[in-house]
Amino acid sequence: MQKKKLATVWLGGCSGCHMSLLDIDERILELAKLADIVKCPVVDGKELPEVDITLVEGSVTSDEHLHEIKHIRKQSKILVALGDCAVTTNITGMRNYFPLQEVFDTAYRNAVSNDHSGEVPNHPALLRLHDKVVPLQEVVIVDFVIPGCPPNADIIFYVLNELLNDRQPNLASVKKLKYG
């Protein structure tokens, strides 16, 4: 059997889902027998080639994320929404309750930790934030969802192992595992 190609990507989120992925510990060696990890923000910044499975953490918060998730969908046979931010926007979506200008003012003008210059940075490296944060499925087709904040490492391993062995994961069968 030829090894599959696996990628992980993180958009608007906290990296907690990737930390849970790392919590599968030595079981990563079992997955490495089935797949080559060809992209992962924890270890590299390579371009995304065509892959069999991509785990996507985080929600779509900016023009950059929108472009990236559309590219990811094109390059991925199976796209997995990893964690509650990818599925519902969770914490990242909390800014949806406020006008974007108020969010910027809170971060750059009114925060105790800033220099109080009153200037909102306008640098090309900064993300062009959208007015509203959206979950992945509002932008692209999602093939599978791994819920949790963050998802349990055992559930991540189970889903990856099933997908890499060409089986459809059944989260109802893993009730004994706890979500994040």
C-alpha positions in Angstrom: 0.0 0.0 0.0 1.3 3.4 -1.0 1.6 5.9 1.8 -0.9 8.8 1.8 0.0 12.4 2.1 -1.2 14.2 5.3 -1.1 18.0 6.0 -2.1 20.1 8.9 -2.9 23.8 8.7 -3.8 26.5 11.2 -5.9 29.5 10.4 -7.6 31.8 13.0 -7.1 29.8 16.2 -4.8 29.4 19.2 -2.8 26.3 18.2 -4.5 24.2 20.9 -5.7 21.7 18.3 -2.2 21.2 17.1 -1.0 20.7 20.6 -3.6 17.9 21.0 -2.4 16.4 17.7 1.1 16.3 19.3 -0.5 14.6 22.3 -1.0 11.4 20.3 2.7 10.9 21.4 4.3 7.7 20.1 1.2 6.8 18.2 2.5 9.2 15.5 4.8 6.4 14.5 1.8 4.2 13.7 0.4 7.0 11.5 3.8 7.6 9.9 3.6 4.0 8.6 0.5 5.1 6.7 1.2 8.7 5.7 3.9 11.2 5.1 3.3 14.5 6.9 4.0 16.9 4.0 3.0 20.2 5.7 2.5 21.2 9.3 2.9 24.7 10.9 4.5 23.1 14.0 7.6 22.0 11.9 7.6 23.9 8.6 6.1 26.4 6.3 6.1 24.6 3.0 3.6 25.1 0.2 0.7 22.7 0.3 1.0 20.0 -2.4 -1.8 17.8 -3.4 -2.7 15.7 -0.4 -5.0 12.9 0.7 -6.0 14.5 4.0 -5.7 18.0 5.5 -6.6 18.8 9.1 -7.5 22.5 9.4 -7.5 24.2 12.7 -9.1 27.6 13.2 -11.7 29.8 11.4 -11.6 32.2 8.5 -10.8 35.6 9.9 -9.1 37.4 7.0 -8.4 37.7 3.3 -5.4 35.6 3.7 -7.3 32.8 5.4 -10.0 32.9 2.8 -7.5 32.5 0.0 -5.7 29.8 1.9 -8.8 27.7 2.7 -9.9 27.8 -0.9 -6.4 26.6 -2.0 -6.4 23.9 0.7 -9.8 22.6 -0.5 -8.5 22.4 -4.0 -5.4 20.5 -2.9 -7.1 18.1 -0.5 -9.1 14.9 -1.2 -10.4 15.0 2.4 -10.7 18.2 4.4 -11.1 17.8 8.2 -12.3 20.7 10.3 -10.2 20.2 13.5 -11.7 21.7 16.6 -14.5 24.1 17.6 -13.0 27.2 16.0 -13.0 25.5 12.6 -16.5 24.2 13.1 -18.3 27.0 14.9 -15.7 29.9 15.2 -15.7 29.4 19.0 -13.3 31.8 20.7 -12.2 33.5 17.5 -15.8 34.3 16.6 -16.3 36.3 19.8 -15.2 39.4 18.0 -18.3 39.0 15.8 -20.3 40.7 18.5 -18.4 44.0 18.1 -17.7 46.3 15.2 -14.3 45.7 13.7 -13.2 49.2 14.5 -14.0 48.7 18.1 -11.9 45.5 18.1 -8.9 47.4 16.6 -9.4 50.3 19.2 -9.4 47.8 22.0 -6.3 46.1 20.8 -4.3 49.1 19.6 -5.6 52.2 21.3 -7.1 51.2 24.7 -5.0 48.2 25.8 -2.9 48.8 28.9 0.0 47.0 27.2 0.4 49.4 24.2 2.3 52.6 23.8 -1.0 54.7 23.6 0.1 56.4 20.4 -3.4 55.9 19.2 -2.1 54.6 15.8 -3.6 51.4 14.5 -0.7 49.7 12.7 -1.0 49.6 8.9 1.7 47.2 7.8 1.6 44.9 4.8 2.4 41.9 7.1 -0.8 42.4 9.1 -3.8 40.4 8.2 -6.7 42.2 6.5 -9.4 41.2 8.9 -12.9 40.5 7.7 -15.8 42.1 9.5 -17.0 38.7 10.7 -15.2 35.5 11.5 -16.7 32.4 9.8 -16.4 28.7 10.2 -14.8 26.6 7.4 -18.1 25.1 6.1 -19.3 28.6 5.2 -16.5 28.9 2.7 -15.7 25.4 1.5 -17.0 21.8 1.7 -15.8 20.1 4.8 -15.6 16.3 4.7 -15.3 15.5 8.3 -15.4 17.3 11.7 -13.4 16.6 14.8 -15.1 18.6 17.6 -13.6 19.8 20.8 -11.7 22.8 22.3 -9.2 21.3 21.9 -10.2 17.9 20.5 -9.0 14.9 22.6 -5.8 13.4 21.2 -7.4 9.9 21.3 -10.2 11.1 19.0 -7.7 12.8 16.6 -5.7 9.6 16.4 -8.9 7.5 15.9 -10.1 9.7 13.1 -6.7 9.9 11.3 -6.2 6.1 11.7 -9.6 5.4 10.2 -9.2 7.8 7.3 -5.7 6.7 6.5 -7.0 3.1 6.4 -9.8 4.1 4.0 -12.5 3.7 6.6 -15.2 6.3 7.6 -14.7 7.3 11.2 -17.8 6.9 13.5 -17.5 9.2 16.4 -20.6 7.6 18.0 -18.5 4.5 18.4 -16.0 6.3 20.6 -18.4 7.6 23.3 -15.9 6.5 26.0 -13.5 9.2 24.8 -14.0 12.7 26.2 -14.2 15.8 24.1 -12.0 18.9 24.8 
